[in-house]
Amino acid sequence: MTKRSIAARRRRLGLAPIVALAVAAMLLPVEATAQDRPRSLLDMLFGGPPRARPSYRVYEEPAPRRIIRKAPRKKAPAEASAPRRSPSRASTGAAAAGAAATAAAAASTPAVEKSETARNVLVIGDFMAGSLGKGLEAAFADNRDIRVTTRVDGSSGLVRDDHRDWPATIGTMIDETKPAAVVVMLGANDRQAIRAPDGALPLRGQEWAEAYESRAKALAEAIRAKKVPFLWVGMPAFQSDRATEDMVYLNDLFRTVALMSGGEYVDVWSGFTDANGGFVTSGPDTAGQTVRLRNSDGITLTGAGQEKLAFYVEKPVTKVLGLNVEDFVASLADQQLSAKDLPTAVDAALATSAPPVSFADPRLDGGDQLLGGPKDAAGGQGSPREKLVREGVATAAVSGRADQFSWTGRDNAVSPITHDNAIVFRGTTSLEELRLHSPEAEPKAAPAPVAPAPSKAGTPDTSAVN
């Protein structure tokens, strides 16, 4: 290799970096110009080449916020001394005030004072009997002749006699309260095995049923030993299907024991189930309105449920006590029924109206008289029916009654006499003069005879012959 070739090679190697820098310098301005070139009208209409977005993230500092400071407000002396109350405490205070007002209104309502001879009704059982007792107290609150006494144990039953032995303690309760009737309702806590010396008896087994029935009979016989009538109220349906099946089983047992022991059984099942016999939380109350009868647990009763439960027991209790309408009227106080409100004695033969009588009243078929006995003679004046049938004299219509069809005070609608009638007298003539000068009042003249028509010449007149 000659010196000339080596020198040429060195020159080429020295020019290579310079050429590279020149190419780079030419490309950079072109790329920057393409990125920064503004969009033309064609680019806006048809779209131009996409712009390359920078790979880095641009951070912009937020604009400084303007803070306005207010001067502290000066509190009034009364406001500064008043303590601050949280909203929850304020609402609690309002609720307490409302409850106090409700209690005050209930206290202001005068309660009906029970009479000295009021019959006492003793209610025993578990927590369901407690709900029944509250409902009966509300039902008989306005009745001076019935008093309700509740002696219940919410956790008791006939299975756990170690907790409460009802057959052994009912006699003492009857001696203390002196009830005229006893109402029994239990069984909600008896869905468990019975403890026996040989072991636990499973629920609804043969041995369990015999032991449970014997305890129910012992309770009924203990009440009957005190010569007090009793009612056994059945259990309602529960939300649990298994519990409902157990209540159906116990209700059949309660009905058998109550009837065999001389008591009465009250069935309340239909009041807390639907048309298919299933459990319902809401249903019609005593007024027919749909209300909530059971609580969220599906067992206990609401206030409306207590009233409905007592509705089923109220009439049987009145029947067992032997009370009728006469007893209730006799027990009313003077301020409830005054002497002027009582009906007066009127002769039955002259009476124009009669009080309503029940269809079941024995007086309708003569049940208050002996068969073939003497009949009461009718009054001397005779009844309206006898006067109409025998004498043909109708009874005068009572003034103001629907069958009085007479005119209202005046005998005639238009008076036939017009001389003293002020309305007619004001005119130029009277009605009588108008009648006298009317065309109908003038006599009509006799019609004139019709002259015969002249006959034609040459034709003989034959009208006289005809």
C-alpha positions in Angstrom: 0.0 0.0 0.0 1.5 3.3 -1.0 1.7 6.4 1.0 -0.9 8.0 -1.3 -3.6 5.4 -0.6 -3.0 5.5 3.1 -3.4 9.3 3.1 -6.7 9.0 1.1 -8.0 6.4 3.5 -7.3 8.7 6.5 -9.1 11.6 4.8 -12.1 9.4 4.2 -12.1 8.2 7.9 -11.9 11.8 9.0 -14.8 12.9 6.8 -17.1 10.1 8.1 -18.0 11.8 11.5 -18.5 15.1 9.7 -21.0 13.5 7.3 -22.9 11.8 10.1 -23.2 15.1 12.0 -24.5 16.8 8.9 -27.2 14.2 8.2 -28.3 14.4 11.8 -28.5 18.2 11.7 -30.6 18.0 8.6 -33.1 15.4 10.0 -33.8 17.1 13.4 -35.2 20.4 12.0 -37.4 18.5 9.6 -39.0 16.3 12.4 -39.5 19.3 14.6 -41.1 21.2 11.8 -43.5 18.3 11.0 -44.5 18.0 14.7 -45.0 21.7 15.2 -46.7 22.4 11.8 -50.2 23.8 12.3 -53.2 21.9 10.9 -54.5 23.1 7.6 -58.1 23.2 6.3 -57.5 19.9 4.4 -56.2 18.3 7.5 -59.3 19.3 9.4 -61.7 18.0 6.6 -59.9 14.8 5.5 -57.6 14.3 8.4 -53.8 14.6 8.4 -51.0 12.4 9.6 -51.3 11.6 13.3 -49.3 13.6 15.6 -46.8 11.8 17.8 -47.5 12.2 21.5 -44.6 12.8 23.8 -43.6 9.7 25.9 -43.2 11.9 29.0 -46.0 13.3 31.2 -46.3 17.0 31.4 -46.9 18.3 35.0 -48.7 21.5 35.4 -48.7 23.3 38.7 -52.2 24.0 40.0 -53.3 27.6 40.3 -52.9 29.0 43.8 -56.2 28.9 45.7 -57.6 32.1 47.1 -58.2 31.7 50.8 -60.6 34.1 52.4 -60.4 34.3 56.2 -63.5 35.5 58.1 -63.3 37.3 61.3 -64.8 35.2 64.2 -68.4 36.0 65.0 -69.1 37.3 68.5 -71.6 35.2 70.4 -74.4 36.7 72.3 -74.3 36.2 76.1 -77.3 33.9 76.1 -76.0 31.8 73.2 -72.6 31.6 74.7 -73.9 30.3 78.0 -76.3 27.7 76.4 -74.6 24.3 76.2 -74.2 22.7 72.8 -76.5 19.6 72.2 -75.9 17.0 69.6 -78.7 16.2 67.1 -79.0 12.7 68.5 -79.6 14.0 72.0 -82.1 16.5 70.7 -84.1 13.8 68.9 -83.9 11.6 72.0 -85.3 14.5 74.0 -88.1 15.0 71.5 -89.0 11.3 71.5 -89.0 11.3 75.3 -91.3 14.4 75.4 -93.7 12.7 72.9 -93.7 9.5 75.0 -94.4 11.6 78.1 -97.2 13.4 76.4 -98.7 10.1 75.3 -98.5 8.7 78.8 -100.1 11.9 80.2 -102.9 11.6 77.7 -103.4 8.0 78.7 -103.4 8.9 82.4 -105.9 11.7 81.8 -108.4 9.2 80.3 -110.6 8.1 83.2 -110.6 4.3 83.8 -113.8 2.6 84.5 -114.0 1.6 88.1 -114.8 -2.0 88.6 -117.8 -2.8 90.7 -117.5 -4.6 94.1 -119.2 -7.7 92.7 -117.0 -7.8 89.5 -116.2 -11.4 88.5 -112.4 -12.1 88.3 -110.9 -14.0 85.4 -107.5 -15.7 86.0 -105.2 -16.1 83.0 -102.2 -18.5 83.5 -99.6 -20.0 81.2 -96.4 -18.9 79.3 -95.6 -15.8 77.3 -98.4 -16.4 74.9 -100.8 -16.3 77.9 -99.2 -12.9 78.8 -100.2 -11.5 75.4 -103.7 -13.0 75.9 -104.0 -11.3 79.3 -103.1 -7.9 77.9 -105.7 -8.3 75.2 -108.4 -9.3 77.6 -107.6 -6.4 79.9 -108.1 -4.0 77.0 -111.2 -5.8 75.9 -112.9 -5.7 79.3 -111.5 -2.2 80.3 -114.9 -0.6 79.9 -116.8 -3.4 81.6 -117.4 -2.8 85.3 -118.5 -6.4 85.8 -115.3 -8.3 84.7 -111.8 -8.0 86.1 -108.8 -9.7 84.5 -105.9 -11.1 86.6 -102.8 -12.4 84.8 -100.4 -14.8 86.5 -98.0 -16.1 83.8 -94.4 -17.4 83.6 -92.9 -16.7 80.2 -90.5 -19.7 80.3 -92.9 -22.2 81.8 -94.8 -25.1 80.4 -95.8 -28.7 81.2 -92.5 -30.2 80.2 -90.1 -28.5 82.6 -91.9 -29.1 85.9 -88.7 -28.3 87.7 -89.0 -24.7 86.6 -92.7 -24.3 87.2 -95.1 -27.1 88.3 -98.5 -25.7 87.2 -100.6 -28.6 88.6 -99.1 -28.1 92.0 -99.3 -24.3 92.2 -102.6 -23.6 90.5 -104.6 -24.4 93.7 -102.8 -21.7 95.7 -103.3 -19.1 92.9 -107.0 -19.9 92.9 -107.3 -19.4 96.6 -105.5 -16.1 96.4 -107.3 -14.5 93.4 -110.8 -16.1 93.9 -111.5 -16.3 90.2 -114.9 -17.0 88.6 -113.1 -18.6 85.6 -109.6 -19.7 84.7 -108.1 -19.3 81.2 -105.1 -21.6 80.4 -102.8 -21.0 77.4 -99.4 -22.8 77.2 -97.3 -25.1 75.0 -95.0 -22.7 73.2 -92.1 -23.9 75.3 -92.9 -27.6 75.3 -91.2 -28.5 72.1 -88.5 -30.5 73.9 -87.9 -33.9 75.5 -89.3 -34.8 78.9 -86.8 -35.8 81.6 -87.6 -39.2 83.1 -85.7 -41.4 85.6 -84.8 -43.8 82.8 -83.7 -41.0 80.4 -85.1 -38.3 78.2 -88.3 -39.0 76.3 -88.1 -37.8 72.7 -90.6 -35.2 71.5 -93.9 -36.6 70.3 -93.0 -40.1 71.0 -95.5 -42.6 72.5 -94.0 -42.3 76.0 -93.7 -38.5 75.7 -97.4 -38.2 74.6 -98.6 -40.2 77.6 -96.5 -38.3 80.1 -97.5 -34.9 78.6 -101.2 -35.8 78.5 -101.1 -36.9 82.1 -99.6 -33.6 83.2 -102.3 -31.7 81.2 -105.0 -33.8 82.9 -103.5 -33.1 86.3 -103.7 -29.3 85.6 -107.3 -29.5 84.5 -108.3 -31.7 87.5 -106.6 -29.3 89.9 -108.7 -26.5 88.5 -111.9 -28.5 88.6 -111.2 -29.6 92.2 -111.7 -25.9 93.1 -115.1 -25.9 91.4 -114.0 -23.2 89.0 -114.9 -23.4 85.2 -111.9 -23.1 82.9 -111.1 -22.5 79.2 -108.1 -24.0 77.4 -107.0 -21.7 74.6 -105.1 -23.4 71.7 -101.8 -22.2 70.2 -101.6 -20.2 67.0 -99.3 -21.1 64.0 -95.6 -20.2 64.1 -93.3 -19.2 61.3 -91.3 -22.4 61.5 -93.0 -25.3 59.7 -91.7 -27.8 62.3 -93.0 -25.6 65.1 -96.4 -25.3 63.4 -96.6 -29.1 63.1 -95.9 -29.4 66.8 -98.5 -26.8 67.7 -101.1 -28.8 65.6 -100.2 -31.9 67.6 -100.5 -30.1 71.0 -103.8 -28.5 70.1 -105.4 -31.8 69.4 -104.1 -33.0 72.8 -105.4 -29.8 74.6 -108.8 -30.2 73.0 -109.2 -33.8 74.2 -108.1 -33.0 77.7 -110.3 -29.9 78.0 -113.4 -31.6 76.8 -112.8 -34.8 78.9 -112.3 -32.7 82.1 -115.5 -30.6 81.7 -113.9 -27.5 80.3 -114.1 -25.6 77.0 -111.5 -25.4 74.2 -111.1 -22.2 72.3 -109.6 -22.6 68.8 -107.7 -19.5 67.5 -105.9 -21.2 64.6 -107.9 -19.6 61.8 -107.3 -16.1 63.1 -103.5 -16.2 62.4 -103.4 -18.3 59.2 -104.4 -17.7 55.6 -107.0 -19.6 53.6 -104.7 -22.5 53.1 -103.8 -22.8 56.8 -100.3 -21.3 56.4 -98.6 -18.8 58.7 -99.1 -15.1 58.0 -97.4 -12.2 59.5 -100.1 -9.7 58.7 -103.8 -10.1 58.5 -107.2 -8.6 59.3 -107.7 -7.2 62.7 -111.0 -7.1 64.7 -112.2 -4.1 62.5 -111.3 -5.9 59.2 -108.2 -3.7 58.4 -105.0 -5.4 57.4 -102.4 -5.0 60.1 -99.2 -6.7 61.4 -100.2 -9.4 63.8 -96.8 -11.1 64.5 -93.4 -9.8 65.3 -90.2 -10.4 63.3 -89.4 -13.6 65.2 -92.5 -15.2 63.9 -93.7 -16.3 67.4 -94.7 -13.4 69.6 -97.7 -11.1 68.9 -98.0 -7.4 68.3 -100.5 -5.1 69.9 -103.0 -5.8 67.1 -102.3 -9.5 67.5 -103.1 -9.4 71.2 -106.4 -7.7 70.5 -107.3 -10.3 67.9 -106.3 -13.2 70.2 -108.5 -11.7 73.0 -111.4 -11.3 70.5 -111.6 -15.1 70.1 -111.6 -15.6 73.9 -113.9 -12.7 75.0 -117.2 -14.3 74.1 -116.4 -17.8 75.5 -115.4 -16.1 78.8 -118.7 -14.1 78.9 -120.5 -17.4 78.3 -118.7 -19.3 81.0 -119.4 -16.5 83.5 -123.1 -16.8 82.7 -123.5 -13.1 82.0 -126.3 -11.8 79.7 -127.8 -8.5 78.7 -129.8 -8.1 81.9 -126.7 -8.6 84.1 -124.7 -6.0 82.1 -127.6 -3.5 82.4 -128.0 -4.1 86.2 -124.2 -3.6 86.7 -124.2 -0.2 84.9 -123.6 2.9 87.1 -126.0 5.8 87.4 -123.9 8.0 85.2 -123.9 5.5 82.4 -127.6 4.8 82.3 -130.0 7.4 83.7 -133.7 6.9 84.6 -134.9 9.0 81.6 -133.1 6.6 79.2 -135.0 3.6 80.5 -138.1 2.6 78.4 -141.5 3.5 79.9 -144.2 0.9 80.5 -146.8 1.1 77.7 -149.9 -1.0 77.1 -149.0 -3.6 74.5 -152.4 -3.3 72.8 -152.0 0.4 72.3 -148.3 0.5 71.4 -147.5 1.8 67.9 -143.9 0.5 68.0 -142.0 -2.3 69.6 -138.3 -2.8 70.6 -136.2 -5.1 68.5 -136.3 -8.7 69.5 -133.6 -11.3 68.8 -134.5 -14.2 66.5 -133.4 -16.6 69.3 -135.7 -15.0 71.8 -138.1 -17.6 73.2 -140.9 -15.0 73.3 -141.3 -15.2 69.6 -142.8 -18.7 69.8 -144.6 -18.2 73.2 -141.8 -19.7 75.2 -142.5 -17.5 78.2 -146.0 -19.0 78.6 -147.2 -22.5 79.6 -148.7 -24.6 76.9 -152.5 -24.4 77.2 -152.3 -21.8 80.0 -154.7 -18.8 80.2 -153.9 -15.9 77.8 -153.9 -12.3 78.9 -157.1 -10.5 78.0 -156.7 -7.6 75.6 -157.3 -4.1 76.8 -160.7 -2.6 76.9 -160.0 -0.2 74.1 -158.9 -2.9 71.7 -155.8 -3.1 69.6 -155.4 -1.3 66.3 -155.7 -4.6 64.5 -159.0 -5.5 66.1 -160.4 -2.0 65.4 -159.5 -2.3 61.7 -160.7 -5.9 61.3 -163.8 -5.9 63.4 -165.0 -2.3 63.4 -163.4 -1.1 60.2 -161.8 1.9 61.9 -158.3 2.7 60.7 -155.7 4.1 63.1 -154.9 7.8 62.6 -151.5 8.4 61.1 -148.9 9.6 63.5 -147.7 13.1 62.8 -144.3 13.1 61.1 -144.3 9.4 60.2 -143.7 8.1 56.7 -147.4 7.0 56.3 -148.8 10.4 57.0 -149.9 11.7 53.6 -152.1 14.7 54.7 -151.4 18.3 53.5 -149.0 20.5 55.4 -151.3 22.7 57.6 -153.6 24.1 54.8 -156.9 22.5 53.9 -156.9 23.4 50.2 -154.1 24.5 47.8 -156.4 27.3 46.2 -159.4 28.8 47.9 -162.6 28.7 45.8 -163.8 32.0 47.3 -162.2 34.9 45.5 -163.8 38.0 47.1 -161.5 38.1 50.1 -158.5 36.8 48.3 -156.0 39.7 48.3 -154.0 38.4 45.3 -157.1 38.2 43.0 -158.8 41.3 44.5 -156.0 43.5 43.3 -156.9 42.9 39.6 -159.5 44.7 37.5 -161.8 41.7 37.7 -162.4 38.6 39.7 -162.3 34.9 38.8 -166.1 34.7 39.1 -166.6 37.5 36.6 -164.3 35.9 34.2 -166.2 32.7 34.5 -169.5 34.5 33.9 -168.3 36.4 30.8 -166.4 33.5 29.4 -167.5 32.1 26.0 -168.4 28.8 27.6 -170.8 30.5 30.1 -172.8 32.3 27.3 -175.8 30.2 25.8 -175.2 29.1 22.3 -177.8 30.3 19.7 -179.8 27.7 17.6 -178.4 27.3 14.1 -180.5 28.9 11.3 -182.3 26.6 8.8 -180.6 26.2 5.5 -182.5 27.5 2.4 -183.1 25.0 -0.4 -181.0 25.6 -3.5 -182.9 26.8 -6.7 -183.8 24.0 -9.2 -182.9 24.1 -12.8 -185.5 24.9 -15.6 -187.5 22.0 -16.8 -186.7 19.9 -13.8 -189.4 19.3 -11.2 -188.6 20.0 -7.6 -188.6 16.7 -5.7 -187.0 17.9 -2.5 -190.3 18.0 -0.7 -191.2 14.5 -1.8 -187.9 13.2 -0.7 
